[in-house]
Structure formats: C-alpha cells, structure tokens
Amino acid sequence: METMNLFKVFLVSLTFVSASCSKNPIDFYKFSLQWPRSSCSGGTMKCPNPLPVGIGTSFTIHGLWPQDANDEPVDPYSSTHPCSAQPPPTKVQLLALIKSLYPSLTTNWPDLKNPLVPAANEDFWWKEWSKHGTCSDFPSKPFDYFDSALQIKLQLPASLGLSSGTTQSLQDIFNAISSAVKAKPELACNRNASTNKLQLWEVRLCYERPAPNELVKTIRDCPSSWPAKGPCTSPQDQVTLP
C-alpha cells in the first residue's frame, strides 16, 4: 500500500512538472518570409547596397515560430520555462548539428545585414533558434527544426504569386498569395524610409503542429482576423513590392 501511494505521489509530481513546462503550449507554427528590399529600405536595418547577387529578388526566411492558441509566441527555454527535459544545445553544439545545412541556409535564411559573412549568418540562426526553436517540437533536434523551414521554403512558389516592382492593393496581394499557397496568410507592411510608401515587408504562413518525428509541413489558414501587421490599415491600401 505504501509503495502504491508513493507511486501516486510520483505521478502527481510528474504531471505537475509537465504542466509547468507547458505554460503556453504549441498550437501551430508561423513561417515568416521577408522581402529583402523592403527589410533593407525600411530604415531599421542597414544592409549592403546593392544586395549581393541572388539576394533581393526572392523571399528569404525570417523564422519558424511556434505559436500558442492565442497566436502568441511560445516562450523560449529558460529556468522559469524548462520546456524540455534537457537544456537545448549550446551555440557550438547547434552549429555542429546543422553544419550540413549551411549551403541551403546561407541561400535561403541569410542575415540580410551581412549575408556574405558566415559568422553573421550563424548569429542569426542562433538568435532564431534561441528564441523560437528551443521550445519548439524539436528542442533536441535542431537539424529537424531548420530542415522544416528549408523544406517549406523550397516547396513554395518562388514569388508567392507576386511580381517585384509592382504596386497593388493589400487585398489583391492577400488574394494572390492565398491562391498560390492555398491558405490565408498574414502580411506585414513597412514604409520605405526615403519615399514613405507602403511596402510589403513580410509574408507569414501558418502550419499545423507536426506529428511526433515528422517535420512541420501541413499548411493551414492563419488565424488573424485582420491579415496585416504594421502601418497598413485598410485592404485598399496601395502596397509596393520593390
């Protein structure tokens, strides 16, 4: 009887620990793509001018973000949010684990401020991993976390149904992307620091939480009731893709 009672106490304790590690559990993933020319002309980021060949004419990855049911980012790993049984890899360990992905990461997930500097790209990947990967479904498998983002990017239409150098209403942009990816996106605008014109800055696509041992891959509608962030205020706003 005493052994059984101790076992019950252990199960209760285990449940409590598990609950404390799930302060805001994952409901879905948000995959964020940034348009380099908009990111670099918005006045908050200093980039090479011109951007290196191959960067600037297609979307690049900003991040893959686990979100809770309220569409809020899941907190990263910390002493107050120990979301996995073991601490996540250190920076050195992380970079060693994803080394084979470097060629694809450098092309598809560059640090736009210094895209040709390997250390800058590594810092960017480490920053995104620390903030969004450590409490994802891949806390001990960073290769799968980064590979999920790369596979998503490589399977999307390159332009997401858009044409560089054009200006359209936000609604038309939303419709074009929805048609291209078969799901409702979330959009983010900024303003060109020189012209003050509205620009399409980011496109965020939403994905179902994967089954165990699978990558993030199943697209779904994003939950935002108003599908734009930043200074865009109306579906009829005229927005440029520089």
C-alpha positions in Angstrom: 0.0 0.0 0.0 2.8 2.4 0.9 4.6 1.7 -2.4 1.4 2.3 -4.3 0.9 5.7 -2.5 4.4 6.7 -3.3 3.9 5.8 -6.9 0.7 8.0 -7.0 2.7 10.9 -5.5 5.3 10.4 -8.2 2.7 10.5 -10.9 1.1 13.7 -9.5 4.6 15.3 -9.3 5.4 14.3 -12.9 2.1 15.8 -14.1 2.8 19.0 -12.2 6.3 19.3 -13.8 4.8 18.6 -17.2 2.2 21.2 -16.8 4.7 23.8 -15.5 6.8 23.1 -18.7 3.7 23.9 -20.9 3.0 27.5 -19.8 1.8 28.3 -23.3 1.9 25.1 -25.3 2.3 25.0 -29.1 -0.9 25.2 -31.2 0.6 25.8 -34.6 3.7 27.3 -36.4 4.1 30.6 -38.2 6.6 30.6 -41.0 7.9 34.1 -41.7 9.4 35.2 -45.0 10.9 38.6 -45.5 11.3 40.6 -48.8 14.9 41.7 -48.6 14.5 45.0 -50.4 11.7 46.0 -48.1 13.5 44.9 -45.0 16.6 46.8 -46.0 14.8 50.1 -47.1 12.5 50.4 -44.1 15.0 52.4 -42.1 15.6 49.9 -39.3 18.2 47.7 -40.9 21.4 48.6 -42.6 22.2 46.2 -45.5 24.8 46.1 -48.2 23.8 48.4 -51.1 23.3 46.8 -53.5 22.4 43.5 -52.0 24.6 40.6 -53.2 23.6 38.8 -56.4 20.9 36.2 -55.7 19.6 38.0 -52.6 16.9 40.7 -53.0 14.8 39.2 -55.8 13.1 36.5 -53.8 11.8 36.0 -50.3 14.2 34.8 -47.6 13.4 33.1 -44.3 13.0 35.2 -41.2 12.0 32.4 -38.9 9.8 29.5 -37.9 7.8 30.4 -34.8 5.8 28.1 -32.6 2.6 29.9 -31.5 0.1 29.2 -28.8 -3.7 29.0 -29.2 -3.9 32.8 -28.8 -1.5 33.4 -31.7 1.2 34.5 -29.2 4.8 33.2 -29.5 5.7 30.3 -27.3 8.2 31.3 -24.6 11.8 30.2 -25.2 13.6 27.8 -22.9 14.7 29.3 -19.6 14.9 28.3 -15.9 11.3 29.5 -15.4 10.2 27.8 -18.6 12.0 24.5 -18.9 10.0 23.2 -21.8 12.2 20.1 -22.3 13.8 17.5 -20.0 17.3 18.5 -21.1 18.6 22.0 -21.8 18.8 22.8 -25.5 22.2 22.6 -27.4 24.7 25.4 -26.9 25.6 27.6 -29.8 28.7 25.4 -30.6 26.6 22.2 -30.5 23.8 23.7 -32.5 26.1 24.9 -35.3 27.8 21.5 -35.5 24.4 19.7 -35.7 23.2 21.8 -38.6 26.5 22.1 -40.5 25.4 20.0 -43.4 22.5 22.5 -44.0 24.8 25.5 -44.3 24.7 25.8 -48.1 20.9 25.9 -48.2 20.6 28.1 -45.0 23.1 30.6 -46.4 21.0 30.9 -49.6 17.5 30.8 -48.1 18.0 32.1 -44.5 20.7 34.8 -44.7 21.3 37.6 -42.3 20.4 40.5 -44.6 22.7 42.9 -42.8 25.8 40.8 -43.6 24.6 37.9 -45.9 28.2 37.1 -47.1 29.7 36.9 -43.6 29.4 33.3 -42.3 29.6 34.4 -38.6 26.8 36.9 -39.1 24.5 34.2 -40.6 25.4 31.8 -37.7 24.5 34.5 -35.2 21.1 35.0 -37.0 20.4 31.3 -36.9 21.4 31.0 -33.3 19.2 34.0 -32.4 16.2 32.5 -34.1 16.9 29.1 -32.5 17.3 30.5 -29.0 14.1 32.5 -29.3 11.8 30.1 -31.2 13.5 26.7 -31.6 14.3 25.8 -28.0 10.7 25.3 -27.1 9.5 24.0 -30.5 8.7 20.4 -31.1 12.5 19.9 -31.8 14.3 21.0 -28.7 16.9 18.3 -29.1 16.7 18.1 -32.9 17.7 21.4 -34.3 18.5 19.8 -37.6 14.8 19.0 -38.0 13.8 22.5 -36.9 15.9 24.2 -39.5 15.2 21.5 -42.1 11.4 22.1 -41.6 11.9 25.7 -42.5 14.0 24.9 -45.5 11.7 22.3 -46.9 8.7 24.6 -46.5 10.6 27.4 -48.3 11.7 25.1 -51.2 8.2 23.7 -51.8 6.6 27.2 -52.0 6.1 29.1 -55.3 9.2 31.3 -55.6 7.3 34.6 -55.9 4.1 33.5 -53.9 2.1 34.8 -56.9 3.6 38.3 -56.7 5.8 40.4 -59.1 8.6 42.6 -58.0 8.3 46.2 -58.9 4.5 46.3 -58.8 2.0 48.1 -56.6 -1.3 46.6 -55.7 -3.9 46.9 -53.1 -3.3 44.9 -49.9 -6.4 42.9 -50.7 -5.1 41.9 -54.1 -1.8 40.8 -52.6 -3.6 38.8 -49.9 -5.7 37.1 -52.6 -2.7 36.4 -54.8 -0.8 34.7 -52.0 -3.9 32.8 -50.8 -4.4 31.4 -54.3 -0.7 30.5 -54.7 -0.4 28.6 -51.4 -4.0 27.5 -50.9 -4.2 29.1 -47.4 -4.8 32.5 -45.8 -1.5 34.3 -45.0 -0.7 37.0 -42.5 1.0 40.0 -44.1 3.3 42.7 -42.6 3.9 46.1 -44.1 6.6 48.8 -43.5 7.3 52.1 -45.1 10.2 53.0 -47.4 12.4 55.3 -45.4 13.1 57.5 -48.5 9.7 57.6 -50.2 7.4 56.9 -47.2 5.4 54.5 -49.5 3.9 51.4 -48.0 5.8 48.2 -48.8 5.1 44.5 -48.4 7.7 43.6 -45.8 6.9 40.0 -44.7 4.5 37.2 -45.6 3.7 34.8 -42.7 2.2 31.4 -43.4 0.8 29.1 -40.8 1.3 25.4 -40.4 -0.2 22.6 -38.3 1.8 21.2 -35.4 3.5 18.1 -36.8 3.1 14.5 -35.5 6.0 13.1 -33.5 9.1 12.5 -35.6 7.8 14.5 -38.5 8.7 17.9 -39.9 6.4 20.9 -40.0 4.7 20.6 -43.4 0.9 21.0 -43.4 -0.2 24.5 -44.3 -3.4 26.0 -42.7 -5.1 29.3 -42.6 -3.5 31.9 -40.3 -5.9 32.9 -37.5 -5.5 36.7 -37.8 -8.9 38.4 -38.2 -7.1 41.4 -39.8 -4.4 39.9 -42.0 -1.8 42.6 -41.8 0.7 44.0 -39.3 2.4 47.3 -39.3 1.2 50.6 -40.9 -1.3 49.0 -43.4 -4.7 49.9 -42.2 -7.1 49.0 -45.0 -7.5 46.3 -47.6 -7.4 49.0 -50.2 -4.0 50.4 -49.1 -1.7 50.5 -52.1 1.4 48.5 -51.3 4.6 48.1 -53.3 6.8 45.1 -53.7 10.1 46.9 -54.5 
